[in-house]
């Protein structure tokens, strides 16, 4: 018998409490869940993109897609595409990623 969150009142609150004390256990469990459930993985990554937590390139990387393919998919789905850095910190992060990619110092 599989236990669901609905069958376990307070499951999410317990998960948050556990995360405070054993983040490794929770991170591992979430990682396995995201590997197994592609719809959940897509939804969480797209949610992070929409919230501005990650950029298009990172979303594509996490989904295992080319950035242009993900951009086209977003356009098809009506998801706004953010192009370019939204602030100095993000621009610096992009520059650092490029320098790491090409092994050069900026």
C-alpha positions in Angstrom: 0.0 0.0 0.0 1.3 3.4 -1.0 1.1 6.2 1.5 0.1 9.6 -0.1 0.3 13.0 1.3 -3.5 13.0 1.5 -3.4 9.9 3.6 -0.8 11.4 5.9 -2.1 14.7 7.4 0.6 17.2 8.0 3.1 15.4 5.7 4.3 18.6 4.1 4.8 20.3 7.5 6.8 17.2 8.7 8.9 17.4 5.5 9.8 21.0 6.2 10.7 20.2 9.8 12.8 17.3 8.6 14.6 19.5 6.1 15.7 21.8 9.0 17.5 18.9 10.7 18.3 16.5 7.8 18.5 18.5 4.6 20.5 15.7 3.0 17.6 13.2 3.4 15.0 15.6 2.0 17.3 16.7 -0.9 17.9 13.1 -1.8 14.2 12.2 -1.7 13.3 15.2 -3.9 16.0 14.4 -6.3 14.7 10.8 -6.7 11.2 12.1 -7.1 12.2 14.6 -9.8 14.1 11.9 -11.7 11.0 9.6 -11.6 8.3 12.2 -12.4 9.1 14.2 -15.5 5.8 16.2 -15.3 6.7 17.3 -11.8 10.3 18.1 -12.9 9.0 20.2 -15.8 6.5 22.0 -13.6 9.0 22.9 -10.9 11.7 24.1 -13.3 9.2 26.1 -15.3 7.8 27.5 -12.1 11.3 28.5 -11.0 11.9 30.2 -14.4 8.5 32.1 -14.2 9.4 33.2 -10.7 12.7 34.6 -11.9 14.7 32.1 -9.8 16.5 30.7 -12.8 17.1 32.0 -16.3 16.2 30.4 -19.6 19.7 28.8 -20.0 19.5 27.2 -16.6 16.0 26.0 -17.2 17.1 24.4 -20.5 20.1 22.8 -18.8 18.0 21.3 -16.0 15.5 20.0 -18.5 18.2 18.5 -20.7 17.2 20.7 -23.7 19.0 23.1 -25.9 18.1 26.7 -25.0 16.7 27.5 -28.5 14.4 24.4 -28.3 13.1 25.5 -24.9 12.6 29.0 -26.1 10.5 27.7 -29.0 8.5 25.5 -26.6 7.9 28.5 -24.3 6.6 30.5 -27.3 4.3 27.7 -28.3 2.9 27.5 -24.7 2.6 31.3 -24.3 5.3 31.4 -21.6 7.0 34.8 -21.7 10.7 34.5 -22.8 13.1 36.6 -20.8 16.2 37.4 -22.9 19.3 38.8 -21.4 20.3 39.5 -17.8 17.7 41.2 -15.6 20.3 42.8 -13.3 24.1 43.2 -12.8 24.4 40.1 -10.7 22.8 38.0 -13.3 24.9 39.5 -16.0 28.0 38.8 -14.0 26.9 35.2 -13.4 26.4 34.8 -17.2 29.9 36.3 -17.8 31.4 33.9 -15.2 29.7 30.9 -16.8 31.1 31.9 -20.2 34.6 32.4 -18.8 34.4 29.0 -17.1 33.1 27.4 -20.3 36.1 28.8 -22.3 38.5 28.6 -19.4 39.4 32.3 -19.6 39.6 35.0 -17.0 37.3 38.0 -17.5 
